[in-house]
Amino acid sequence: MNTRVIRVGLGLVVLIGVVMAITLIIPSTENFRGTLYDPALPAAEINLTQGNGSNFRLSEKRGDIVMLFFGYTSCPDVCPTTLSEMKRVTAELGTDAEHVQVVFVTVDPERDTPQKLKEYVSIFSPAFIGLSGTMEELEKVWSDYGVYREEEQLPNSATGYLVNHTARVYLIDRDGNLRLSYSYGTPTDDFVHDLKILFK
């Protein structure tokens, strides 16, 4: 075999080894920890009512990152836990939190008026927005975001019923694209890590 070919081959092997070593020592910070939509999808419009009675349009939030969650005020566990998580995330972001909007859309319009939602999300942060609307308006939004929602009757309970629902947080980037989603129980650090990438 040609000696020159052997040298070139060995040189290439060494170069590949060096690149792999650097990759292992310095992992890429561009790897998102949430479920990535690739390519990103244009986020469907949300046109609902907020606590002060005014209209909310998702498209008017371009320039900010929106963290979108579907739940209800009578939820015993998943919803308050997730909103508490969002509170910790925004606290860890510092001044960047000014460009992150947490939006909570009800899956229980029968009980969740816009005013009730405003009072509920304000427990976690006065900056969070709660949204409600007619069943027709909400069904369109649930469908657009693939949200599962089903009432579970509780005849012997004062609450009357629970609502089983999708428990994912959806991240819409500053260009209005559905970029990432997160399962229930995602650690605070994972949210913060991904948001910092998007702020670069």
C-alpha positions as CSV (number, residue, x, y, z in Angstrom):
1,M,0.0,0.0,0.0
2,N,1.2,3.5,-0.8
3,T,2.9,5.1,2.3
4,R,1.4,8.5,1.5
5,V,-2.1,7.0,1.5
6,I,-1.4,5.4,4.9
7,R,-0.3,8.7,6.3
8,V,-3.4,10.5,5.0
9,G,-5.6,7.8,6.4
10,L,-4.0,8.0,9.8
11,G,-4.2,11.8,9.8
12,L,-7.9,11.6,9.1
13,V,-8.5,9.1,11.9
14,V,-6.6,11.4,14.3
15,L,-8.6,14.4,13.2
16,I,-11.9,12.6,13.7
17,G,-10.7,11.4,17.1
18,V,-9.9,15.0,18.2
19,V,-13.3,16.3,17.0
20,M,-15.1,13.5,18.9
21,A,-13.1,14.2,22.1
22,I,-13.9,17.9,21.9
23,T,-17.6,17.1,21.4
24,L,-17.6,14.9,24.5
25,I,-15.7,17.4,26.6
26,I,-17.8,20.4,25.5
27,P,-21.3,19.2,24.8
28,S,-23.4,21.4,22.5
29,T,-25.7,23.8,24.3
30,E,-27.9,23.9,21.2
31,N,-29.6,20.6,22.1
32,F,-33.1,21.3,23.3
33,R,-34.5,19.2,26.1
34,G,-38.1,19.5,25.2
35,T,-39.8,17.7,22.4
36,L,-38.8,19.6,19.2
37,Y,-41.1,20.3,16.3
38,D,-38.8,20.1,13.3
39,P,-39.6,21.9,11.2
40,A,-41.4,24.4,13.5
41,L,-45.1,24.8,12.9
42,P,-47.0,28.1,12.7
43,A,-48.9,28.3,16.0
44,A,-52.7,28.3,15.4
45,E,-54.4,31.6,16.4
46,I,-56.0,31.8,19.8
47,N,-58.8,34.3,20.1
48,L,-60.3,34.2,23.6
49,T,-61.4,36.4,26.5
50,Q,-59.1,37.4,29.4
51,G,-59.9,38.4,32.9
52,N,-60.6,42.1,32.3
53,G,-63.1,41.2,29.6
54,S,-60.8,42.2,26.7
55,N,-60.0,40.0,23.7
56,F,-56.7,38.1,23.6
57,R,-55.0,37.2,20.3
58,L,-52.0,35.0,20.3
59,S,-50.7,36.7,17.1
60,E,-50.4,40.0,19.1
61,K,-47.7,38.3,21.3
62,R,-45.1,38.1,18.5
63,G,-41.8,39.1,19.8
64,D,-42.3,37.3,23.1
65,I,-42.1,33.6,23.9
66,V,-45.4,32.1,24.9
67,M,-45.6,29.1,27.3
68,L,-49.1,27.7,26.7
69,F,-50.9,25.3,29.1
70,F,-54.4,23.9,29.1
71,G,-56.1,23.2,32.4
72,Y,-58.8,24.4,34.8
73,T,-59.2,26.1,38.2
74,S,-60.8,23.1,40.0
75,C,-57.9,20.8,38.9
76,P,-56.6,19.1,42.1
77,D,-53.0,18.4,41.1
78,V,-51.6,18.8,37.5
79,C,-52.6,22.4,36.9
80,P,-51.4,24.0,40.1
81,T,-48.2,22.0,39.9
82,T,-47.5,23.1,36.4
83,L,-48.3,26.8,37.1
84,S,-46.0,26.6,40.1
85,E,-43.3,25.3,37.8
86,M,-43.9,28.1,35.4
87,K,-43.5,30.6,38.3
88,R,-40.1,29.1,39.1
89,V,-39.0,29.1,35.5
90,T,-39.8,32.8,35.1
91,A,-38.1,33.6,38.4
92,E,-34.9,31.9,37.2
93,L,-34.9,33.8,33.9
94,G,-34.4,37.1,35.6
95,T,-35.0,40.1,33.2
96,D,-35.6,37.7,30.3
97,A,-38.9,36.8,31.9
98,E,-40.2,40.1,30.6
99,H,-40.3,38.5,27.2
100,V,-42.0,35.3,28.3
101,Q,-45.8,35.1,28.5
102,V,-47.4,32.2,30.4
103,V,-51.0,31.6,29.0
104,F,-53.4,29.3,30.7
105,V,-56.4,28.2,28.6
106,T,-59.4,26.5,30.4
107,V,-60.7,23.1,29.5
108,D,-63.7,23.8,31.8
109,P,-65.6,26.8,30.5
110,E,-68.8,25.8,32.5
111,R,-67.0,26.8,35.7
112,D,-64.1,28.9,34.6
113,T,-65.2,32.5,33.8
114,P,-62.5,34.9,32.6
115,Q,-62.6,36.6,36.0
116,K,-62.2,33.4,37.9
117,L,-59.3,32.4,35.7
118,K,-57.6,35.8,36.3
119,E,-57.9,35.4,40.1
120,Y,-56.6,31.8,39.8
121,V,-53.5,32.5,37.7
122,S,-52.7,35.6,39.8
123,I,-52.0,33.3,42.7
124,F,-49.0,32.1,40.9
125,S,-48.1,35.4,39.1
126,P,-49.9,38.6,38.2
127,A,-48.2,38.4,34.8
128,F,-49.8,35.1,33.9
129,I,-52.9,35.3,31.6
130,G,-56.0,33.1,32.0
131,L,-58.3,32.6,29.0
132,S,-61.8,31.4,28.5
133,G,-64.6,31.6,25.9
134,T,-67.6,29.8,24.5
135,M,-67.5,26.1,24.1
136,E,-67.4,26.6,20.3
137,E,-64.4,28.9,20.6
138,L,-62.5,26.7,23.0
139,E,-63.2,23.5,21.0
140,K,-61.5,25.0,18.0
141,V,-58.4,25.9,20.1
142,W,-58.3,22.4,21.7
143,S,-58.5,20.8,18.3
144,D,-55.8,23.1,16.8
145,Y,-53.4,22.1,19.6
146,G,-54.4,18.4,19.8
147,V,-55.7,18.8,23.4
148,Y,-57.6,15.8,24.8
149,R,-60.4,16.8,27.2
150,E,-63.0,14.6,28.9
151,E,-65.3,15.1,31.9
152,E,-65.3,12.5,34.6
153,Q,-68.5,12.6,36.7
154,L,-68.1,12.4,40.5
155,P,-71.7,12.0,41.8
156,N,-70.6,11.8,45.5
157,S,-68.3,14.7,45.4
158,A,-68.9,18.4,46.0
159,T,-66.9,19.3,42.8
160,G,-69.4,17.4,40.6
161,Y,-66.8,16.3,38.1
162,L,-63.2,16.4,37.1
163,V,-61.8,17.1,33.7
164,N,-59.2,14.7,32.3
165,H,-57.0,16.6,29.9
166,T,-53.7,16.9,28.0
167,A,-51.0,18.0,30.5
168,R,-48.3,19.4,28.1
169,V,-46.7,22.8,28.0
170,Y,-46.4,24.2,24.5
171,L,-43.7,26.7,23.7
172,I,-44.3,29.2,20.9
173,D,-41.3,31.2,19.9
174,R,-40.9,34.9,19.1
175,D,-41.8,34.4,15.5
176,G,-45.1,32.8,16.4
177,N,-44.0,29.2,15.7
178,L,-44.9,26.1,17.8
179,R,-41.3,25.1,18.6
180,L,-41.3,22.8,21.6
181,S,-43.6,20.9,24.0
182,Y,-43.0,19.4,27.4
183,S,-44.5,16.6,29.3
184,Y,-45.9,17.0,32.8
185,G,-43.2,16.9,35.4
186,T,-40.4,18.4,33.2
187,P,-37.7,19.9,35.5
188,T,-37.4,23.6,35.8
189,D,-33.8,23.4,34.6
190,D,-35.0,21.9,31.2
191,F,-37.4,24.8,30.6
192,V,-34.7,27.4,31.5
193,H,-32.1,25.7,29.4
194,D,-34.3,25.8,26.3
195,L,-35.5,29.3,26.8
196,K,-31.9,30.6,27.1
197,I,-31.1,29.0,23.8
198,L,-34.1,30.8,22.2
199,F,-33.0,34.1,23.7
200,K,-29.6,33.9,22.0
